[in-house]
Amino acid sequence: MMKNMNPDQLGQWSVWAGCLGILAF
């Protein structure tokens, strides 16, 4: 699943990870 990721995509991923983390916990 690791493709050429742009900084913007990484930023969105960090936001998604944060939301998922908050929902998980």
mmCIF file as Biopython writes it, N, C-alpha, C and O atoms, coordinates in Angstrom:
data_model
#
loop_
_atom_site.group_PDB
_atom_site.id
_atom_site.type_symbol
_atom_site.label_atom_id
_atom_site.label_alt_id
_atom_site.label_comp_id
_atom_site.label_asym_id
_atom_site.label_entity_id
_atom_site.label_seq_id
_atom_site.pdbx_PDB_ins_code
_atom_site.Cartn_x
_atom_site.Cartn_y
_atom_site.Cartn_z
_atom_site.occupancy
_atom_site.B_iso_or_equiv
_atom_site.auth_seq_id
_atom_site.auth_asym_id
_atom_site.pdbx_PDB_model_num
ATOM 1   N N  . MET A ? 1  ? 0.833   -1.205 0.000  1.0 0.0 1  A 1 
ATOM 2   C CA . MET A ? 1  ? 0.000   0.000  0.000  1.0 0.0 1  A 1 
ATOM 3   C C  . MET A ? 1  ? 0.863   1.248  0.000  1.0 0.0 1  A 1 
ATOM 4   O O  . MET A ? 1  ? 0.347   2.366  0.006  1.0 0.0 1  A 1 
ATOM 5   N N  . MET A ? 2  ? 2.183   1.058  -0.007 1.0 0.0 2  A 1 
ATOM 6   C CA . MET A ? 2  ? 3.074   2.219  0.022  1.0 0.0 2  A 1 
ATOM 7   C C  . MET A ? 2  ? 3.376   2.662  -1.399 1.0 0.0 2  A 1 
ATOM 8   O O  . MET A ? 2  ? 4.164   2.026  -2.099 1.0 0.0 2  A 1 
ATOM 9   N N  . LYS A ? 3  ? 2.757   3.741  -1.821 1.0 0.0 3  A 1 
ATOM 10  C CA . LYS A ? 3  ? 3.043   4.288  -3.148 1.0 0.0 3  A 1 
ATOM 11  C C  . LYS A ? 3  ? 3.802   5.596  -2.984 1.0 0.0 3  A 1 
ATOM 12  O O  . LYS A ? 3  ? 4.177   5.972  -1.873 1.0 0.0 3  A 1 
ATOM 13  N N  . ASN A ? 4  ? 4.024   6.278  -4.085 1.0 0.0 4  A 1 
ATOM 14  C CA . ASN A ? 4  ? 4.676   7.593  -3.995 1.0 0.0 4  A 1 
ATOM 15  C C  . ASN A ? 4  ? 3.725   8.558  -3.309 1.0 0.0 4  A 1 
ATOM 16  O O  . ASN A ? 4  ? 2.782   9.057  -3.924 1.0 0.0 4  A 1 
ATOM 17  N N  . MET A ? 5  ? 3.974   8.817  -2.045 1.0 0.0 5  A 1 
ATOM 18  C CA . MET A ? 5  ? 3.065   9.670  -1.280 1.0 0.0 5  A 1 
ATOM 19  C C  . MET A ? 5  ? 3.583   11.091 -1.250 1.0 0.0 5  A 1 
ATOM 20  O O  . MET A ? 5  ? 4.763   11.328 -0.989 1.0 0.0 5  A 1 
ATOM 21  N N  . ASN A ? 6  ? 2.702   12.030 -1.516 1.0 0.0 6  A 1 
ATOM 22  C CA . ASN A ? 6  ? 3.076   13.446 -1.442 1.0 0.0 6  A 1 
ATOM 23  C C  . ASN A ? 6  ? 2.935   13.928 -0.002 1.0 0.0 6  A 1 
ATOM 24  O O  . ASN A ? 6  ? 2.184   13.335 0.772  1.0 0.0 6  A 1 
ATOM 25  N N  . PRO A ? 7  ? 3.638   14.984 0.370  1.0 0.0 7  A 1 
ATOM 26  C CA . PRO A ? 7  ? 3.513   15.535 1.729  1.0 0.0 7  A 1 
ATOM 27  C C  . PRO A ? 7  ? 2.062   15.818 2.091  1.0 0.0 7  A 1 
ATOM 28  O O  . PRO A ? 7  ? 1.655   15.617 3.235  1.0 0.0 7  A 1 
ATOM 29  N N  . ASP A ? 8  ? 1.276   16.286 1.114  1.0 0.0 8  A 1 
ATOM 30  C CA . ASP A ? 8  ? -0.138  16.564 1.385  1.0 0.0 8  A 1 
ATOM 31  C C  . ASP A ? 8  ? -0.856  15.276 1.769  1.0 0.0 8  A 1 
ATOM 32  O O  . ASP A ? 8  ? -1.640  15.254 2.717  1.0 0.0 8  A 1 
ATOM 33  N N  . GLN A ? 9  ? -0.585  14.205 1.028  1.0 0.0 9  A 1 
ATOM 34  C CA . GLN A ? 9  ? -1.240  12.934 1.339  1.0 0.0 9  A 1 
ATOM 35  C C  . GLN A ? 9  ? -0.831  12.462 2.727  1.0 0.0 9  A 1 
ATOM 36  O O  . GLN A ? 9  ? -1.658  11.959 3.488  1.0 0.0 9  A 1 
ATOM 37  N N  . LEU A ? 10 ? 0.464   12.628 3.059  1.0 0.0 10 A 1 
ATOM 38  C CA . LEU A ? 10 ? 0.918   12.223 4.389  1.0 0.0 10 A 1 
ATOM 39  C C  . LEU A ? 10 ? 0.200   13.041 5.449  1.0 0.0 10 A 1 
ATOM 40  O O  . LEU A ? 10 ? -0.160  12.512 6.501  1.0 0.0 10 A 1 
ATOM 41  N N  . GLY A ? 11 ? -0.012  14.325 5.184  1.0 0.0 11 A 1 
ATOM 42  C CA . GLY A ? 11 ? -0.715  15.175 6.141  1.0 0.0 11 A 1 
ATOM 43  C C  . GLY A ? 11 ? -2.132  14.664 6.355  1.0 0.0 11 A 1 
ATOM 44  O O  . GLY A ? 11 ? -2.596  14.566 7.491  1.0 0.0 11 A 1 
ATOM 45  N N  . GLN A ? 12 ? -2.822  14.335 5.260  1.0 0.0 12 A 1 
ATOM 46  C CA . GLN A ? 12 ? -4.181  13.806 5.386  1.0 0.0 12 A 1 
ATOM 47  C C  . GLN A ? 12 ? -4.154  12.504 6.173  1.0 0.0 12 A 1 
ATOM 48  O O  . GLN A ? 12 ? -5.028  12.259 7.005  1.0 0.0 12 A 1 
ATOM 49  N N  . TRP A ? 13 ? -3.141  11.659 5.909  1.0 0.0 13 A 1 
ATOM 50  C CA . TRP A ? 13 ? -3.044  10.385 6.618  1.0 0.0 13 A 1 
ATOM 51  C C  . TRP A ? 13 ? -2.877  10.614 8.106  1.0 0.0 13 A 1 
ATOM 52  O O  . TRP A ? 13 ? -3.476  9.911  8.920  1.0 0.0 13 A 1 
ATOM 53  N N  . SER A ? 14 ? -2.050  11.617 8.471  1.0 0.0 14 A 1 
ATOM 54  C CA . SER A ? 14 ? -1.841  11.898 9.898  1.0 0.0 14 A 1 
ATOM 55  C C  . SER A ? 14 ? -3.161  12.320 10.531 1.0 0.0 14 A 1 
ATOM 56  O O  . SER A ? 14 ? -3.477  11.913 11.649 1.0 0.0 14 A 1 
ATOM 57  N N  . VAL A ? 15 ? -3.938  13.143 9.808  1.0 0.0 15 A 1 
ATOM 58  C CA . VAL A ? 15 ? -5.235  13.580 10.343 1.0 0.0 15 A 1 
ATOM 59  C C  . VAL A ? 15 ? -6.157  12.380 10.506 1.0 0.0 15 A 1 
ATOM 60  O O  . VAL A ? 15 ? -6.810  12.230 11.539 1.0 0.0 15 A 1 
ATOM 61  N N  . TRP A ? 16 ? -6.213  11.523 9.485  1.0 0.0 16 A 1 
ATOM 62  C CA . TRP A ? 16 ? -7.064  10.334 9.557  1.0 0.0 16 A 1 
ATOM 63  C C  . TRP A ? 16 ? -6.632  9.442  10.704 1.0 0.0 16 A 1 
ATOM 64  O O  . TRP A ? 16 ? -7.467  8.920  11.444 1.0 0.0 16 A 1 
ATOM 65  N N  . ALA A ? 17 ? -5.305  9.265  10.854 1.0 0.0 17 A 1 
ATOM 66  C CA . ALA A ? 17 ? -4.790  8.416  11.936 1.0 0.0 17 A 1 
ATOM 67  C C  . ALA A ? 17 ? -5.213  8.994  13.285 1.0 0.0 17 A 1 
ATOM 68  O O  . ALA A ? 17 ? -5.597  8.251  14.188 1.0 0.0 17 A 1 
ATOM 69  N N  . GLY A ? 18 ? -5.143  10.319 13.422 1.0 0.0 18 A 1 
ATOM 70  C CA . GLY A ? 18 ? -5.540  10.953 14.682 1.0 0.0 18 A 1 
ATOM 71  C C  . GLY A ? 18 ? -7.021  10.713 14.958 1.0 0.0 18 A 1 
ATOM 72  O O  . GLY A ? 18 ? -7.395  10.374 16.081 1.0 0.0 18 A 1 
ATOM 73  N N  . CYS A ? 19 ? -7.863  10.884 13.947 1.0 0.0 19 A 1 
ATOM 74  C CA . CYS A ? 19 ? -9.307  10.667 14.136 1.0 0.0 19 A 1 
ATOM 75  C C  . CYS A ? 19 ? -9.573  9.213  14.504 1.0 0.0 19 A 1 
ATOM 76  O O  . CYS A ? 19 ? -10.344 8.932  15.421 1.0 0.0 19 A 1 
ATOM 77  N N  . LEU A ? 20 ? -8.935  8.292  13.789 1.0 0.0 20 A 1 
ATOM 78  C CA . LEU A ? 20 ? -9.143  6.871  14.084 1.0 0.0 20 A 1 
ATOM 79  C C  . LEU A ? 20 ? -8.671  6.557  15.496 1.0 0.0 20 A 1 
ATOM 80  O O  . LEU A ? 20 ? -9.321  5.798  16.216 1.0 0.0 20 A 1 
ATOM 81  N N  . GLY A ? 21 ? -7.536  7.139  15.897 1.0 0.0 21 A 1 
ATOM 82  C CA . GLY A ? 21 ? -7.011  6.895  17.248 1.0 0.0 21 A 1 
ATOM 83  C C  . GLY A ? 21 ? -7.997  7.387  18.296 1.0 0.0 21 A 1 
ATOM 84  O O  . GLY A ? 21 ? -8.248  6.705  19.290 1.0 0.0 21 A 1 
ATOM 85  N N  . ILE A ? 22 ? -8.558  8.578  18.073 1.0 0.0 22 A 1 
ATOM 86  C CA . ILE A ? 22 ? -9.515  9.133  19.042 1.0 0.0 22 A 1 
ATOM 87  C C  . ILE A ? 22 ? -10.754 8.236  19.109 1.0 0.0 22 A 1 
ATOM 88  O O  . ILE A ? 22 ? -11.283 7.977  20.190 1.0 0.0 22 A 1 
ATOM 89  N N  . LEU A ? 23 ? -11.211 7.765  17.946 1.0 0.0 23 A 1 
ATOM 90  C CA . LEU A ? 23 ? -12.398 6.903  17.932 1.0 0.0 23 A 1 
ATOM 91  C C  . LEU A ? 23 ? -12.081 5.559  18.582 1.0 0.0 23 A 1 
ATOM 92  O O  . LEU A ? 23 ? -12.912 4.998  19.296 1.0 0.0 23 A 1 
ATOM 93  N N  . ALA A ? 24 ? -10.874 5.045  18.330 1.0 0.0 24 A 1 
ATOM 94  C CA . ALA A ? 24 ? -10.500 3.736  18.875 1.0 0.0 24 A 1 
ATOM 95  C C  . ALA A ? 24 ? -10.427 3.809  20.399 1.0 0.0 24 A 1 
ATOM 96  O O  . ALA A ? 24 ? -10.848 2.890  21.102 1.0 0.0 24 A 1 
ATOM 97  N N  . PHE A ? 25 ? -9.883  4.924  20.891 1.0 0.0 25 A 1 
ATOM 98  C CA . PHE A ? 25 ? -9.741  5.027  22.353 1.0 0.0 25 A 1 
ATOM 99  C C  . PHE A ? 25 ? -10.799 5.962  22.907 1.0 0.0 25 A 1 
ATOM 100 O O  . PHE A ? 25 ? -10.853 6.186  24.116 1.0 0.0 25 A 1 
#
